[in-house]
Structure formats: C-alpha cells, structure tokens
Amino acid sequence: MMEHKLVELLNEIYPVEFIKVEAVTNEMYRCLTKQGDYFARITNYKSYDEQLEEVNYTNFLYKEGLGVSPTIPSLNEKIVEKITLNDKEILTVLYKAAPGIHLPKNQWNADILKELGRQIGRLHRFSKKFEDLHSVQYINDWHENEEYAFLKYIPEEETVIRNIAQEVLLTIKEMPKDYSTYGLLHGDLWLENVLVDSDSKVTMVDFQDCEKNFYIFDLAVPIYSAIEYSYVGGGSIIEYGRSITKAIIEGYKEENELPTEMLDKLPLFIKLKEIFEYSLMHMYWNKEKLTEDQIRIMNHFRLRIEQNHSLPII
C-alpha cells in the first residue's frame, strides 16, 4: 500500500511517469517509469539543508564529468522535495539510474581497483574546486557525526577497545589539515557503492554520508571493504591486500597528488574504519536479540582490534 501511495506522490511532483516503485533499502526505492529507470531516496536521515548541499555537490561533480548519478528536479524545479507520507513530512531526491552493476566479488581485481583509484583522485580534485567556489556550511567535519561517537556506543567494560578507539580518534583529530590533505569527500566508498559497466567505467553512488575528512580516508574505505568482504580465495589474502592497495594508490596518483606523509597514515585510517564498523554494531544492533552470525562477527572484530591485528595492505 505504501509503495502504491509513493507512485501517486512521485507522479504529482516529478516530470516522469512512474509505473512502479519497490524498496531496495529502508530509504532507497527503485522506480520503473515510462522514461526509464530511476531511484528515489526518501529519508530524513539528514536535514533539508544537509541534503540540499550534498545534492548540489554531487550535481557539480556530474557536470564536471565524474561518474555519479544526476538528480532530476521536481516540477517545482527543486532537487530536494518534501512529501507527506503516513502523516509525516519526509524529504525525497530523485536520481537517474547509474550505468553499470555491482561486480561479483571475484571480479574485484587490481585493474578494476586501479580505475577506482583514478576516479577517487578525480573526485578529490573536483571536490577542491567545489569548495573553492562554494562555502560548505552544512556538511559536517567527520568527527562531528554521531557515528564517530565511539565511546558513547562501545561498552564501558571493553576497556582495551575503548582505549584504542580514543587513541585513534585523538591522533587523527590532532593531525594538521591543509588544502592538499583535507576536504569534502564521499566518506562511504564501500565497493557496494561503486558500479562498473562493461567498459570498466566506474560510477560512485550514495553520497549521503559525504563529510569533510582527510582525503586518504576515501582510499582506506574501499581497501578495507575489498579485504574484508570481497576476497574469495584462490591465493594469499596478504598478497591480495597488498596488490589492491598498490593498484588503488597507483590509480589515484595518476589523477591527484598524494603526499607521502598521508600515505604513511593509511593503516591508521583503516583502523579508524574498522573501529567505526564495530561501533556501528553497538549503535544499531539489538543487544538482547543478537543472532549467532552477529555474535560471531562482533567476536571477530573484538579479537582483531584488541590484539591489534592489522589488515594486510603493505
């Protein structure tokens, strides 16, 4: 019933003819229309001002030629619209479907990841240009986001992990920032947020968690993602980790500078991402109803963080 209601609401405000919508996640809906495929993001996860600034940023990237999904303005020429659903006002953004697919795990090889590195390099170049032209007022610095409040969510009895988390946070917060190392970035470049077409062209999607951070973080996340979730055997995971890290960095350097002192910090930012994921488990999972898989995953993270086991990237 809700999806039928969404079709009616979207048809009222957008210049395309919606036939059917289906939920992909709690916030994203795949839309079949007479004009082609689209995706509607319907969420109050971020405020109107935050979403508007984010969409202005991604539209800028699209106009610069980067592989991102363009937005479709409403009939009112708005790129972030308000609809009323179940007596609640909620924000919506309509995107043209991006080309490409989510690659099967065994296809994330060094060549594809080198191309991803190139596109991240271009992303950061264009991000600097965007910030040169526009004052970024509503997109947060990374540590201002609730997801980085590690000590709020990691249990007090887990003293070893809390101490490690605090040390990582303080170390990164105290790092000097400059134009070449810190600025606006994607912030959540899991490989699931990367689409690849038949010509190996890359499109980056889901900028909802874009933030201001050290640019190296946008390299740490896909490296972490590939090692953690996309390695499917057939050789040494140590060699796999080193090869994909080398590929992403080489691709990045073809499009953008990467100061040596920041490259040396890559393991630190991978550790930040690892603790981030562990904290999210405590933030969102119901501790009274953990599944066996959730318990197994949490124990795996506890052991790796407490014992300071590093992922194989160098």
C-alpha positions in Angstrom: 0.0 0.0 0.0 2.8 2.4 0.8 4.6 1.8 -2.5 1.3 2.4 -4.3 1.0 5.7 -2.4 4.6 6.6 -3.3 3.8 6.2 -7.0 0.9 8.7 -6.6 3.0 11.2 -4.7 6.0 11.0 -7.0 3.8 11.4 -10.1 2.5 14.6 -8.6 5.9 16.3 -8.2 8.2 14.9 -10.9 8.3 15.3 -14.7 8.4 11.5 -15.3 5.6 8.9 -15.3 6.1 6.4 -12.5 4.6 2.9 -13.0 6.0 1.1 -10.0 8.4 1.6 -7.1 10.0 -1.1 -5.0 12.1 -0.8 -1.8 15.8 -1.6 -2.1 16.6 -0.4 1.4 14.6 1.5 4.1 15.5 4.7 2.2 16.1 3.8 -1.4 13.4 2.8 -3.9 13.9 1.5 -7.4 11.5 3.3 -9.8 10.1 2.0 -13.0 8.9 4.8 -15.2 7.9 5.3 -18.9 11.1 7.2 -19.3 13.4 4.6 -17.9 14.8 3.5 -14.5 15.3 5.9 -11.6 16.0 5.7 -7.9 14.2 7.8 -5.2 15.8 8.4 -1.9 13.2 9.1 0.7 14.6 9.8 4.2 15.0 12.3 7.0 18.4 10.8 7.9 19.9 14.2 7.1 18.2 17.6 7.3 16.9 19.5 4.3 19.9 21.9 4.3 22.4 19.0 4.6 20.7 17.1 1.7 20.5 20.2 -0.4 24.2 20.9 0.0 25.1 17.2 -0.7 23.0 17.2 -3.9 24.4 20.5 -5.1 27.9 18.9 -4.6 27.1 15.7 -6.5 25.4 17.6 -9.3 28.6 19.7 -9.6 30.6 16.5 -9.8 28.3 15.2 -12.5 28.7 18.4 -14.6 32.5 18.1 -14.2 32.3 14.7 -15.9 32.7 12.4 -12.8 30.8 9.1 -12.7 28.0 10.0 -10.3 24.2 9.8 -10.6 22.5 13.1 -11.7 19.4 14.2 -9.9 16.1 15.1 -11.5 14.5 18.4 -10.5 10.8 18.3 -9.5 8.1 20.2 -11.4 8.8 23.0 -8.9 12.5 23.0 -10.0 13.6 21.7 -6.6 16.3 19.0 -6.3 15.2 18.1 -2.7 11.5 17.9 -2.3 9.1 17.4 0.6 6.3 14.9 0.6 3.8 13.8 3.2 3.8 10.0 3.9 1.8 8.4 6.7 1.1 11.9 8.1 4.8 12.7 8.3 6.8 15.1 6.2 9.8 13.4 4.6 12.4 14.5 2.1 12.9 12.9 -1.3 15.6 13.1 -4.0 15.1 11.5 -7.5 18.2 10.1 -9.3 18.6 8.8 -12.8 19.7 5.2 -12.6 23.5 4.9 -12.9 25.1 2.7 -15.6 26.9 -0.5 -14.5 26.4 -3.2 -12.0 27.6 -4.3 -8.6 30.5 -6.6 -9.6 30.6 -10.1 -8.3 33.2 -10.4 -5.6 35.7 -12.4 -7.6 35.9 -9.7 -10.3 37.3 -7.0 -8.0 40.8 -7.3 -9.4 43.7 -4.9 -9.5 42.8 -3.5 -12.9 39.3 -2.5 -11.7 40.6 -1.2 -8.4 43.2 0.9 -10.2 40.4 2.5 -12.2 38.5 3.2 -9.0 41.7 4.8 -7.6 41.8 7.1 -10.7 38.2 8.1 -10.1 38.7 8.8 -6.4 41.6 11.0 -7.5 39.4 12.9 -9.8 36.7 13.1 -7.2 39.0 14.9 -4.8 40.3 17.3 -7.5 36.7 18.3 -8.3 35.8 18.5 -4.6 38.6 21.0 -4.1 37.2 23.0 -7.0 33.7 22.8 -5.5 35.0 24.2 -2.1 36.9 26.9 -4.0 33.6 28.1 -5.5 31.1 27.3 -2.7 31.1 27.7 1.0 30.3 24.4 2.6 28.1 25.2 5.6 26.0 22.1 6.5 28.1 19.0 5.6 30.0 18.1 8.8 33.6 17.5 9.6 33.9 13.8 10.2 34.2 13.8 14.0 31.0 15.9 14.4 28.9 13.0 13.1 27.2 10.7 15.6 28.7 7.6 14.0 32.1 8.6 15.3 31.0 8.9 18.9 32.8 5.6 19.6 32.9 6.0 23.4 29.2 6.5 23.5 28.4 3.2 22.0 31.3 0.8 22.7 30.5 -0.8 26.2 32.4 0.6 29.2 33.7 -2.9 30.1 35.5 -3.2 26.8 38.4 -1.1 28.2 41.0 -2.2 25.7 39.0 -1.4 22.6 37.8 1.9 24.1 41.4 2.9 24.8 42.4 2.1 21.2 39.4 3.9 19.8 40.1 7.0 21.9 43.8 7.0 20.8 42.8 6.7 17.1 40.3 9.5 17.4 42.7 11.8 19.2 45.6 11.1 16.8 43.5 11.9 13.7 41.8 15.0 15.2 45.3 16.4 16.1 46.7 15.9 12.6 47.4 19.1 10.7 45.0 19.9 7.9 45.8 21.7 4.7 44.3 22.2 1.2 46.1 19.1 -0.2 45.1 16.7 2.6 41.7 17.6 3.9 38.3 18.4 2.4 35.0 17.2 1.1 34.8 13.6 0.1 32.5 10.6 -0.3 33.1 9.1 3.1 31.5 5.7 2.4 33.1 4.2 -0.6 32.3 0.6 0.1 32.5 -1.5 -3.0 28.7 -1.8 -2.8 28.6 1.9 -3.5 30.6 1.5 -6.8 29.1 0.4 -10.1 31.1 -0.8 -13.0 30.0 -1.0 -16.6 31.1 -3.3 -19.4 33.9 -0.9 -20.4 35.2 -0.9 -16.8 33.9 2.7 -16.3 33.1 3.4 -12.6 30.1 5.2 -11.1 30.1 6.2 -7.4 26.7 6.3 -5.7 25.2 7.0 -2.3 26.9 10.3 -1.2 24.5 10.5 1.8 27.4 10.2 4.2 29.7 12.7 2.5 31.8 14.6 5.0 34.9 16.7 5.4 37.8 14.4 6.3 41.3 13.6 5.3 41.3 12.5 1.6 43.2 9.4 2.5 40.0 8.1 4.2 38.3 7.7 0.8 41.2 5.3 -0.1 41.1 3.4 3.2 37.4 2.5 2.9 37.5 0.6 -0.4 40.7 -1.1 0.5 39.1 -2.2 3.8 36.0 -3.2 2.0 37.8 -5.3 -0.6 39.9 -7.2 2.0 37.0 -7.7 4.5 34.2 -8.7 2.1 35.4 -9.2 -1.5 38.4 -11.6 -1.1 37.2 -15.0 -2.3 40.3 -17.1 -2.0 42.4 -18.5 -4.8 45.7 -17.3 -3.3 47.2 -15.4 -0.4 45.0 -12.8 1.2 48.2 -11.0 2.2 49.2 -10.7 -1.4 45.6 -9.7 -2.4 45.6 -6.9 0.2 49.0 -5.6 -1.0 48.1 -5.8 -4.7 44.8 -4.0 -4.4 46.3 -1.3 -2.2 49.1 -0.8 -4.7 46.5 -0.6 -7.6 44.3 1.9 -5.9 47.2 4.2 -4.9 48.7 4.0 -8.4 45.4 4.9 -10.0 44.9 7.8 -7.6 48.4 9.2 -8.3 47.6 9.4 -12.0 44.8 11.9 -11.2 45.8 13.7 -8.0 48.7 14.3 -5.6 49.1 12.0 -2.6 51.5 13.4 0.0 53.9 10.8 1.3 53.1 11.7 4.9 49.4 10.9 4.3 50.2 7.6 2.5 52.1 6.6 5.7 48.8 7.2 7.6 46.8 4.7 5.6 47.0 2.0 8.2 45.7 4.5 10.8 42.6 5.3 8.7 41.9 1.7 8.0 42.0 1.2 11.8 39.5 4.1 12.1 37.2 2.4 9.6 37.4 -0.9 11.5 36.5 0.7 14.8 33.8 2.7 13.1 32.2 -0.6 11.9 32.5 -2.2 15.3 30.9 0.9 17.0 28.0 0.8 14.5 27.2 -2.8 15.6 26.7 -1.5 19.1 24.8 1.6 17.8 22.3 -0.3 15.7 22.1 -4.0 16.7 19.7 -5.1 19.4 22.0 -6.5 22.1 19.1 -8.5 23.6 18.4 -10.3 20.3 21.8 -10.8 18.6 21.8 -13.6 16.1 24.6 -16.2 16.0 26.1 -14.5 13.0 26.1 -11.1 14.7 27.8 -12.6 17.8 30.4 -14.3 15.6 31.1 -11.0 13.7 31.4 -9.0 16.9 33.8 -11.5 18.5 35.8 -11.5 15.3 36.1 -7.7 15.5 36.8 -7.7 19.2 39.7 -10.2 18.8 41.2 -8.3 15.9 41.0 -4.9 17.5 42.1 -6.0 20.9 45.1 -7.9 19.5 45.9 -5.1 17.1 45.9 -7.3 14.1 46.4 -5.2 11.0 44.9 -5.8 7.7 47.5 -6.7 5.0 48.0 -3.6 3.0 51.8 -3.1 3.0 
